[in-house]
Amino acid sequence: MLWTQITADTSSSDYPNPAPLFLESMEPTFNGVGDSMPPGKVYGYRTKLIHGVGVVGKVKLVPKGNTGYTGIFQGNDHGFVRLSLAASPNGNPFTPGMALKFLRDGVDSANIIAMYSVDGQPGNYDFFANSFSNHISFPKPGLASWAIGKKFSTATDFITSLGLSDAAQMGSDGNFNYAANFPWKLRFVPNPQLTNQFPTDKQSSSSTYFTEQLMTIPAGTTLYTIMATDKPTEIGG
C-alpha cells in the first residue's frame, strides 16, 4: 500500500520555502505518536519544509553475525529509505541526509534519521562522499542551520542526536522485548562503489538533478555498511 502511493507520482516537487517552520510548534514532530504527522496549529497538515525533495527506495537491513542487538537490528526485510537534501543546493551547501522506516507487524514502524552535518559539505556535491550518523555536531552559529537548530531546541535539548531504543524494542513481528539491547551510535559508511560515481560539480548536481542520479542505482545494491558503537567513547564505548 505504501509503495503504491510512493510510486503513484514520480515527478519532483520544488524545494519549499522553510520560513513557515518558524511559526509552527515543533512538539508534533518530536512527540507525535504514530506513522502520520499530527496536524499543526497554524498550517494544518503541513508541507515538508526541510528535506522536502528526495528519492525513496525499498531496503533491507541485513545483520552481519550475532551483534547482540535486538529488534530491527536483528534484521528487517520491509524497509524504506529516503535520501534527500535539507535544502536546495542552489545558494546553500549540499546537505545530504537519510531517513529509514522499517515496518513492524501491528505496531508503529521503527524510524531512524541520519546525516553527515546540518551545515552540509561545502564544495562537495557527491551524495555518498561522507558517512552519516544519528549523532552529528551542533550547527555553526550564524548559518541558517543554526537558526533551525534553535527552533528545534524549543521541543528538545538533544537536537543533534536520535535515540535507538524504540528500534530495538520490537522487531518485524511487533513483539515487545523487555530486554532490548540497542547501540548508542550508528555510522552509515557509503558503499565505495557509489562514492564518486556521479558528477560532483554544482551545475550537474543542483536543483533536483541529484534525484535523477540516485534513481539510476540498480536494485540489489548495498547502499551502506552500518557500524555500531555500544556506548559513548568517553565511558569506554
Protein Blocks (a to p, Z undefined) as FASTA:
>chain_A
ZZmmmmmpmcdcddddfklmmmpcfklmmmogcjbdcddfklopaddfbhkbccdddddd
ddehjehpahjlnopfbdcdddddfbdfehpacddddddddddehiacddddddfblnbp
ehiacfklpccdfbdcdddehiaklmmmmmmmmmocblmbccfklmmmpcfkopacfkbc
cdfbdcddddfklgokaccbfklmgcjlmmmmmmmpcghiafbdcdddfbdfkloZZ
